[in-house]
Amino acid sequence: MRKLIPAIIAAATVFCLSGCRKEEVRITEAEAAEPLATMFFDYTVNDAYTETTLADKSTIDEYQFLVVDVTVKNTTENTVSMGDADFWLAWGEGEYDYDAPISAYGEDPVVSNELKSVYEIAPEEEVRGSLVFIVPNDKSDFMLKTEDYYSTSESAEPVTGDTYKVSFTIGSDGRLVMPEKESEE
């Protein structure tokens, strides 16, 4: 029994240390038309286009509207609350090369299918709509990003988990350039 006690203590220490260690945050990437699975939902960039005027609103010089058509599907057994803070758009690596949808700033909808500022998705339900951003005219490569954000029983503070990025390109015609599918041989 004396020989077994140190082995039990060593095993308990290893177990505790592995449980106390913060897991590494993963970054998962996809392209337009590919569903990307997060901890709570799947999302797909279906289409995207740019406009300088929407619903009688115009952008300032050197900027344009980018309308991103997305599908969001709840993959949990619980209703998921979603909102304009769940997605943001990046167009570079600089400190100011990203933004939230215009709905996050209290703007009225500018397209008919614009996602609400706050909405709920029932288990296995799918919602399709648009997120509208204001982006620089000279940018054509974008990433629609989201992160897992949740509370655990171990911590009262919310935890930011993995990051998810769907990359896409807008062509010179102002429309989404669909990625080429790899041929199966």
N, C-alpha and C positions, 0 to 999 in steps of 0.2 A: 504494500500500500504506500510506503514511503517513496518509492520510485515513481509511483503513479501521480502523486501530488504535484511535483514540479512539471510534469507533462501537461496536467490539467491547467495549471497556472499559465504556462507558456501558450497553450491553445486559447485560453480565455483572453490573454493579452493580445494575441494576433487578431482574434475575432473583434475585440473592442477597437483596436487601432484601425482595422479595415472599415469598421462601421463609423468611426469618427472622422475618417478622411473624406474631404470634399471630393466628389466625383469630378472628373475632367469634363468641361463643357465641350460638346461636339458642335460642329457646324455642318449642316447637311444642305446640299445644293441640288437644284433641278433646273430645267429649262421650261419655257412656256409650253403649255399643252401637257405637261407631266404633272400628275398629282404629287404633292409633297406631304408626307405624313408627319405631323407634330404629335406631341403627347395627348392633345385634346381634339384635334381636328385635322382633316386633310384640306389642302387648298391648291387650286389650279389657276394659273393665269391663262384664260381662254383667248383673250384678244386685247389689243391696246391700240390707241390712236391719239394723235395730237390735234389740237384746235387752238386758234388764237381767241375765238369768241364762243362762249356757251351761254345760253339763256340770257342774252343781252349783256353779259359780263365779259370784259376783256382783261387780258393780263397787261402788265406794264411791258415796255420795250425790253427786248432780249429774253423774254419769258413766254411760255405757252402752257396751255392746259394739257395734261396727259391723263386720259381716261383709261383705266385698267379694268377690264371685265374679269371678275374672279368667281369661282365657285368654292364655297366653304361647306364641308360636310362634317358634322359632329360624329366622332368615332368612339364616343364614350357612352356609358349607360345613364348619364345624367344630362340635364339641360345645361348648355354652355352659354354663358353671357359673353357677347362679343361687342366690339365697338371700334371707333376710329383710332383708338390708341393701340389696337392690336397689330396694325400693319403700318409700316413706313417704307418710303421709297428712297433708295440711294442711287447716285449717279457718279460717284467717285469715292476717293479715300480721304478727301479733305474734311476739315472740321465742320464745314457748312454744306457739304455735298449730300444732304438728305433732308427729307421733310415728311410730315404727317399729311394725311388727306385734308383737303380744305374744310371738310365737315368738322374737323377737330378745332377749327377756329370759329365755329358758329356760323359758317356760311350756309345759306339756303341751297338746296339741291340745284344743280345746274344741268343734270341729265335725268331722264325719266326713271331710270332703274338704279339710281345712286343708293348705295347701302346707307341705312340710317346710322346716326351717331352711336346709338346703342340698340342692340337687338339680341334676341335669344334664339338658339337653335336646339330643338328637341333631339333626343337620341336618334341617331341614324338619319336625321333630317339633313337636307342639302339646301343651301341658299345660294342663289346666283344674283350678282349685281355688280355695280361699278364703284370704284374708288377713284376720286378725282384729285390730282396733284397739280401744283404749279412747278414747272421745271425750266431750266435754261434752254434757250433755242438751240444752242450748239451741242447739246448732249443727245446721244442716240442709244447708249447702252445703260440699262437700268437693272436694279435688283429690288424685288418686292420682298421685304424681310418681316419676320416675326420671331418671337422668342417664347419659350415655355416660361410661364410665370405662375407660381403657385405657393401655397403654404403647406408646411408639413407638421406632423404632430411633435416633431423634435424641436421646432423653432417657431416662435410667434412671428418672426419677421418673414415676409414673403421671400421666396427664393427665385432667382432668375436662372433658368436652366439652359437647354440647348438653343442654338440659333438656326434659323431656316431661311434660305435665300433662293428665290426663283429669278433667274437671269433671263432677260429678253432684250431685243434690239428693235428700235423703230427705224424703218427705212426712210429714204429720202422723200417718199410719197406720204409720210406721216402715219403709216400703218405698221402693225406688227410684222416682223420678219419671222416666219415660222421656222423653227430649227429643223434641219434635215434629219430624218430618221436613219439610223444605221441599218443597212441592209443585212438581213439574216442569211448566212450562207451555209 
